[in-house]
């Protein structure tokens, strides 16, 4: 047993996550502040449709990889703010209100 092998984990993540999900996590990892869903949508190569993107983002939220930290008063999902999560899966699988 050697040291921690990042390439192995990257290969595994690439098989378990959609490429857009990896790009979402990478964008949040590179910043020190939450990003809106709209900003995250722009980071995805291949431009998935908005509804597919929302599904991928919510799946990451349910897994605890990202966390919803702000929703505007009009509940516009494009302006919802996310940050990296602590990988704590929500017991009921639903998002918590900010």
ZALUM-882751 format. One record per residue: residue number from 1; residue in three letters; x, y, z of N, C-alpha, C, CB in turn. Coordinates in Angstrom, 3 decimals, always signed. Glycine has a CB too. Example, Ala and Ser with C-alpha at 12.3 -4.5 7.8 and 13.67 -1.06 7.14 Angstrom:
<rec 1 'ALA' <+13.190 -5.690 +7.800> <+12.300 -4.500 +7.800> <+13.200 -3.300 +7.800> <+11.308 -4.473 +9.046>>
<rec 2 'SER' <+12.850 -2.250 +7.080> <+13.670 -1.060 +7.140> <+12.900 +0.030 +7.870> <+14.084 -0.598 +5.725>>
REM end
This chain:
<rec 1 'UNK' <+0.840 -1.182 +0.000> <+0.000 +0.000 +0.000> <+0.884 +1.244 +0.000> <-0.955 -0.001 +1.218>>
<rec 2 'UNK' <+0.650 +2.065 -0.992> <+1.437 +3.279 -1.115> <+0.649 +4.494 -0.679> <+1.913 +3.456 -2.536>>
<rec 3 'UNK' <+1.059 +5.637 -1.186> <+0.382 +6.890 -0.884> <-0.954 +7.000 -1.599> <+1.262 +8.060 -1.259>>
<rec 4 'UNK' <-1.595 +8.085 -1.379> <-2.911 +8.338 -1.970> <-2.768 +8.542 -3.474> <-3.582 +9.574 -1.316>>
<rec 5 'UNK' <-3.514 +7.788 -4.273> <-3.421 +7.850 -5.731> <-4.609 +8.640 -6.286> <-3.376 +6.420 -6.345>>
<rec 6 'UNK' <-4.386 +9.922 -6.583> <-5.450 +10.781 -7.092> <-5.960 +10.326 -8.450> <-4.964 +12.207 -7.186>>
<rec 7 'UNK' <-5.099 +9.763 -9.281> <-5.527 +9.353 -10.620> <-6.566 +8.240 -10.542> <-4.321 +8.892 -11.452>>
<rec 8 'UNK' <-6.432 +7.354 -9.566> <-7.419 +6.290 -9.397> <-8.784 +6.870 -9.052> <-6.970 +5.307 -8.307>>
<rec 9 'UNK' <-8.813 +7.830 -8.136> <-10.078 +8.461 -7.732> <-10.686 +9.256 -8.877> <-9.859 +9.376 -6.522>>
<rec 10 'UNK' <-9.855 +9.933 -9.656> <-10.362 +10.689 -10.809> <-10.993 +9.750 -11.836> <-9.227 +11.505 -11.464>>
<rec 11 'UNK' <-10.351 +8.613 -12.062> <-10.901 +7.642 -13.007> <-12.234 +7.103 -12.501> <-9.908 +6.485 -13.236>>
<rec 12 'UNK' <-12.320 +6.817 -11.219> <-13.571 +6.322 -10.642> <-14.661 +7.381 -10.732> <-13.362 +5.899 -9.178>>
<rec 13 'UNK' <-14.347 +8.612 -10.378> <-15.334 +9.695 -10.459> <-15.824 +9.872 -11.882> <-14.739 +11.011 -9.943>>
<rec 14 'UNK' <-14.917 +9.744 -12.847> <-15.286 +9.881 -14.243> <-16.262 +8.811 -14.709> <-14.060 +9.843 -15.092>>
<rec 15 'UNK' <-16.273 +7.697 -14.030> <-17.200 +6.612 -14.385> <-18.519 +6.705 -13.623> <-16.550 +5.261 -14.115>>
<rec 16 'UNK' <-18.515 +7.393 -12.501> <-19.713 +7.495 -11.674> <-20.493 +8.785 -11.870> <-19.338 +7.370 -10.244>>
<rec 17 'UNK' <-19.810 +9.824 -12.305> <-20.436 +11.137 -12.446> <-20.512 +11.536 -13.913> <-19.660 +12.195 -11.645>>
<rec 18 'UNK' <-21.528 +12.312 -14.229> <-21.656 +12.908 -15.560> <-20.541 +13.952 -15.706> <-23.091 +13.557 -15.772>>
<rec 19 'UNK' <-19.972 +14.118 -16.899> <-18.911 +15.125 -17.077> <-19.308 +16.517 -16.579> <-18.530 +15.210 -18.541>>
<rec 20 'UNK' <-20.559 +16.895 -16.748> <-21.020 +18.201 -16.264> <-20.933 +18.275 -14.739> <-22.469 +18.469 -16.728>>
<rec 21 'UNK' <-21.220 +17.177 -14.043> <-21.124 +17.176 -12.583> <-19.684 +17.380 -12.133> <-21.674 +15.865 -12.009>>
<rec 22 'UNK' <-18.756 +16.776 -12.835> <-17.342 +16.977 -12.508> <-16.958 +18.431 -12.725> <-16.443 +16.053 -13.358>>
<rec 23 'UNK' <-17.465 +19.049 -13.782> <-17.169 +20.456 -14.062> <-17.796 +21.367 -13.013> <-17.671 +20.841 -15.461>>
<rec 24 'UNK' <-18.987 +21.016 -12.519> <-19.627 +21.792 -11.450> <-18.761 +21.755 -10.200> <-21.046 +21.247 -11.141>>
<rec 25 'UNK' <-18.344 +20.563 -9.805> <-17.515 +20.408 -8.603> <-16.197 +21.165 -8.769> <-17.241 +18.908 -8.316>>
<rec 26 'UNK' <-15.589 +21.065 -9.935> <-14.324 +21.747 -10.182> <-14.486 +23.260 -10.106> <-13.765 +21.349 -11.544>>
<rec 27 'UNK' <-15.570 +23.793 -10.684> <-15.812 +25.245 -10.633> <-15.977 +25.719 -9.189> <-17.067 +25.616 -11.459>>
<rec 28 'UNK' <-16.714 +24.961 -8.383> <-16.905 +25.353 -6.983> <-15.627 +25.184 -6.171> <-18.029 +24.534 -6.354>>
<rec 29 'UNK' <-14.828 +24.220 -6.523> <-13.567 +23.979 -5.817> <-12.576 +25.118 -6.056> <-12.951 +22.643 -6.264>>
<rec 30 'UNK' <-12.662 +25.768 -7.217> <-11.713 +26.818 -7.578> <-12.108 +28.200 -7.076> <-11.558 +26.861 -9.060>>
<rec 31 'UNK' <-13.233 +28.325 -6.391> <-13.663 +29.643 -5.920> <-13.866 +29.617 -4.413> <-14.963 +30.084 -6.630>>
<rec 32 'UNK' <-13.852 +30.794 -3.815> <-14.045 +30.879 -2.371> <-15.427 +31.425 -2.013> <-12.965 +31.754 -1.752>>
<rec 33 'UNK' <-16.317 +31.495 -3.000> <-17.663 +31.994 -2.729> <-18.687 +31.149 -3.505> <-17.780 +33.505 -3.117>>
<rec 34 'UNK' <-19.937 +31.146 -3.053> <-20.969 +30.382 -3.772> <-21.175 +30.915 -5.186> <-22.296 +30.424 -3.004>>
<rec 35 'UNK' <-21.581 +30.031 -6.080> <-21.897 +30.392 -7.459> <-23.364 +30.116 -7.731> <-21.005 +29.617 -8.454>>
<rec 36 'UNK' <-23.946 +30.910 -8.619> <-25.348 +30.676 -8.973> <-25.442 +29.473 -9.907> <-25.974 +31.937 -9.639>>
<rec 37 'UNK' <-26.627 +28.907 -9.963> <-26.865 +27.801 -10.891> <-26.580 +28.260 -12.322> <-28.323 +27.277 -10.765>>
<rec 38 'UNK' <-26.914 +29.503 -12.633> <-26.639 +30.043 -13.961> <-25.150 +30.086 -14.266> <-27.225 +31.432 -14.089>>
<rec 39 'UNK' <-24.347 +30.505 -13.289> <-22.895 +30.523 -13.477> <-22.355 +29.105 -13.656> <-22.204 +31.208 -12.282>>
<rec 40 'UNK' <-22.877 +28.183 -12.865> <-22.439 +26.793 -12.976> <-22.861 +26.186 -14.313> <-23.007 +25.962 -11.821>>
<rec 41 'UNK' <-24.052 +26.545 -14.776> <-24.545 +26.058 -16.064> <-23.585 +26.445 -17.188> <-25.954 +26.616 -16.350>>
<rec 42 'UNK' <-23.049 +27.657 -17.104> <-22.124 +28.141 -18.134> <-20.796 +27.399 -18.130> <-21.871 +29.617 -17.947>>
<rec 43 'UNK' <-20.448 +26.736 -17.024> <-19.170 +26.020 -16.952> <-19.235 +24.653 -17.623> <-18.747 +25.855 -15.502>>
<rec 44 'UNK' <-20.430 +24.157 -17.898> <-20.576 +22.807 -18.447> <-20.317 +22.779 -19.946> <-21.971 +22.265 -18.155>>
<rec 45 'UNK' <-19.291 +22.041 -20.321> <-19.015 +21.814 -21.741> <-20.101 +20.921 -22.309> <-17.607 +21.178 -21.953>>
<rec 46 'UNK' <-20.394 +21.096 -23.562> <-21.406 +20.272 -24.188> <-22.794 +20.830 -24.016> <-21.352 +18.895 -23.641>>
<rec 47 'UNK' <-22.928 +21.882 -23.226> <-24.198 +22.576 -23.030> <-25.400 +21.646 -22.905> <-24.427 +23.518 -24.162>>
<rec 48 'UNK' <-25.534 +20.944 -21.755> <-26.738 +20.136 -21.580> <-27.960 +21.046 -21.516> <-26.637 +19.264 -20.302>>
<rec 49 'UNK' <-29.111 +20.512 -21.810> <-30.337 +21.303 -21.675> <-30.494 +21.706 -20.216> <-31.591 +20.503 -22.172>>
<rec 50 'UNK' <-31.174 +22.817 -19.966> <-31.335 +23.347 -18.618> <-31.948 +22.317 -17.670> <-32.199 +24.598 -18.650>>
<rec 51 'UNK' <-33.001 +21.624 -18.093> <-33.645 +20.661 -17.207> <-32.710 +19.505 -16.862> <-34.918 +20.127 -17.850>>
<rec 52 'UNK' <-31.909 +19.061 -17.799> <-30.923 +18.005 -17.521> <-29.883 +18.521 -16.546> <-30.242 +17.519 -18.827>>
<rec 53 'UNK' <-29.436 +19.772 -16.744> <-28.462 +20.376 -15.844> <-29.023 +20.451 -14.420> <-28.067 +21.780 -16.342>>
<rec 54 'UNK' <-30.261 +20.898 -14.276> <-30.880 +21.008 -12.949> <-30.927 +19.631 -12.283> <-32.313 +21.612 -13.056>>
<rec 55 'UNK' <-31.260 +18.604 -13.040> <-31.279 +17.244 -12.495> <-29.887 +16.856 -11.987> <-31.761 +16.234 -13.569>>
<rec 56 'UNK' <-28.847 +17.130 -12.783> <-27.482 +16.782 -12.383> <-27.052 +17.557 -11.138> <-26.506 +17.056 -13.533>>
<rec 57 'UNK' <-27.420 +18.838 -11.070> <-27.069 +19.672 -9.918> <-27.803 +19.200 -8.665> <-27.399 +21.149 -10.202>>
<rec 58 'UNK' <-29.075 +18.904 -8.779> <-29.837 +18.423 -7.614> <-29.338 +17.067 -7.135> <-31.326 +18.331 -7.954>>
<rec 59 'UNK' <-28.896 +16.239 -8.068> <-28.333 +14.941 -7.676> <-27.073 +15.152 -6.844> <-28.018 +14.075 -8.926>>
<rec 60 'UNK' <-26.225 +16.096 -7.251> <-25.032 +16.417 -6.456> <-25.420 +16.960 -5.088> <-24.150 +17.436 -7.193>>
<rec 61 'UNK' <-26.482 +17.757 -5.027> <-26.971 +18.294 -3.757> <-27.458 +17.156 -2.862> <-28.108 +19.318 -3.997>>
<rec 62 'UNK' <-28.215 +16.232 -3.406> <-28.719 +15.101 -2.622> <-27.591 +14.207 -2.114> <-29.688 +14.277 -3.456>>
<rec 63 'UNK' <-26.511 +14.112 -2.871> <-25.358 +13.317 -2.453> <-24.488 +14.051 -1.432> <-24.523 +12.942 -3.664>>
<rec 64 'UNK' <-24.708 +15.360 -1.281> <-23.909 +16.150 -0.355> <-22.636 +16.708 -0.971> <-23.560 +15.324 +0.830>>
<rec 65 'UNK' <-22.461 +16.556 -2.282> <-21.263 +17.079 -2.945> <-21.334 +18.592 -3.107> <-21.080 +16.418 -4.312>>
<rec 66 'UNK' <-22.547 +19.130 -3.292> <-22.771 +20.573 -3.313> <-23.904 +20.880 -2.345> <-23.105 +21.086 -4.762>>
<rec 67 'UNK' <-23.999 +22.135 -1.969> <-25.019 +22.540 -1.001> <-25.703 +23.828 -1.461> <-24.393 +22.734 +0.402>>
<rec 68 'UNK' <-27.020 +23.814 -1.461> <-27.792 +25.015 -1.752> <-27.669 +25.955 -0.565> <-29.287 +24.675 -2.050>>
<rec 69 'UNK' <-27.174 +27.171 -0.803> <-26.963 +28.114 +0.298> <-27.772 +29.390 +0.169> <-25.517 +28.463 +0.392>>
<rec 70 'UNK' <-28.468 +29.560 -0.944> <-29.272 +30.760 -1.106> <-30.244 +30.639 -2.251> <-28.392 +31.952 -1.315>>
<rec 71 'UNK' <-31.464 +31.051 -1.992> <-32.505 +31.047 -3.017> <-33.114 +32.440 -3.033> <-33.599 +29.938 -2.743>>
<rec 72 'UNK' <-33.206 +33.071 -4.201> <-33.750 +34.430 -4.241> <-35.227 +34.437 -3.847> <-33.572 +35.037 -5.645>>
<rec 73 'UNK' <-35.749 +35.607 -3.446> <-37.144 +35.697 -3.008> <-38.153 +35.183 -4.041> <-37.468 +37.123 -2.672>>
<rec 74 'UNK' <-37.826 +35.326 -5.330> <-38.768 +34.862 -6.357> <-38.571 +33.382 -6.705> <-38.616 +35.708 -7.618>>
<rec 75 'UNK' <-37.653 +32.713 -5.981> <-37.370 +31.278 -6.155> <-36.914 +30.942 -7.575> <-38.608 +30.458 -5.811>>
<rec 76 'UNK' <-36.247 +31.877 -8.226> <-35.713 +31.663 -9.564> <-34.568 +30.653 -9.475> <-35.229 +33.008 -10.200>>
<rec 77 'UNK' <-34.723 +29.451 -10.035> <-33.676 +28.436 -9.892> <-32.359 +28.833 -10.557> <-34.153 +27.130 -10.472>>
<rec 78 'UNK' <-32.398 +29.728 -11.539> <-31.195 +30.183 -12.217> <-30.305 +30.991 -11.275> <-31.561 +31.018 -13.441>>
<rec 79 'UNK' <-30.917 +31.634 -10.278> <-30.185 +32.478 -9.327> <-29.913 +31.784 -7.994> <-30.958 +33.750 -9.079>>
<rec 80 'UNK' <-30.310 +30.534 -7.837> <-29.999 +29.782 -6.614> <-28.489 +29.678 -6.472> <-30.651 +28.360 -6.639>>
<rec 81 'UNK' <-27.983 +29.828 -5.249> <-26.542 +29.831 -5.010> <-26.104 +28.518 -4.361> <-26.144 +31.026 -4.124>>
<rec 82 'UNK' <-24.975 +27.998 -4.857> <-24.438 +26.729 -4.368> <-22.977 +26.879 -3.984> <-24.596 +25.630 -5.425>>
<rec 83 'UNK' <-22.548 +26.029 -3.043> <-21.134 +25.914 -2.691> <-20.821 +24.422 -2.558> <-20.798 +26.702 -1.354>>
<rec 84 'UNK' <-19.540 +24.101 -2.412> <-19.174 +22.710 -2.194> <-19.811 +22.218 -0.907> <-17.641 +22.540 -2.144>>
<rec 85 'UNK' <-20.284 +21.013 -0.912> <-20.885 +20.420 +0.273> <-19.868 +19.599 +1.040> <-22.078 +19.557 -0.108>>
<rec 86 'UNK' <-20.281 +19.161 +2.192> <-19.407 +18.353 +3.040> <-19.593 +16.863 +2.813> <-19.655 +18.675 +4.491>>
<rec 87 'UNK' <-20.268 +16.492 +1.714> <-20.538 +15.097 +1.362> <-21.394 +14.377 +2.402> <-19.235 +14.355 +1.183>>
<rec 88 'UNK' <-22.220 +15.130 +3.098> <-23.174 +14.514 +4.025> <-24.483 +14.335 +3.281> <-23.372 +15.383 +5.324>>
<rec 89 'UNK' <-24.855 +13.103 +3.052> <-26.093 +12.814 +2.334> <-27.278 +13.161 +3.226> <-26.150 +11.324 +1.894>>
<rec 90 'UNK' <-28.260 +13.781 +2.655> <-29.459 +14.131 +3.397> <-30.273 +12.866 +3.626> <-30.294 +15.205 +2.646>>
<rec 91 'UNK' <-30.726 +12.672 +4.840> <-31.393 +11.426 +5.217> <-32.617 +11.125 +4.359> <-31.799 +11.483 +6.666>>
<rec 92 'UNK' <-33.403 +12.136 +4.036> <-34.617 +11.893 +3.268> <-34.417 +12.121 +1.773> <-35.727 +12.779 +3.774>>
<rec 93 'UNK' <-33.197 +12.485 +1.352> <-32.904 +12.676 -0.054> <-33.391 +14.000 -0.606> <-33.498 +11.574 -0.835>>
<rec 94 'UNK' <-33.979 +14.851 +0.243> <-34.485 +16.146 -0.239> <-33.574 +17.266 +0.195> <-35.907 +16.404 +0.270>>
<rec 95 'UNK' <-33.643 +18.359 -0.547> <-32.862 +19.543 -0.210> <-33.427 +20.208 +1.027> <-32.835 +20.531 -1.380>>
<rec 96 'UNK' <-32.527 +20.749 +1.828> <-32.941 +21.552 +2.983> <-33.142 +22.993 +2.531> <-31.887 +21.473 +4.137>>
<rec 97 'UNK' <-34.086 +23.662 +3.129> <-34.277 +25.086 +2.838> <-33.114 +25.863 +3.401> <-35.612 +25.609 +3.420>>
<rec 98 'UNK' <-32.631 +26.887 +2.687> <-31.499 +27.687 +3.190> <-31.882 +28.495 +4.398> <-30.974 +28.614 +2.112>>
REM end
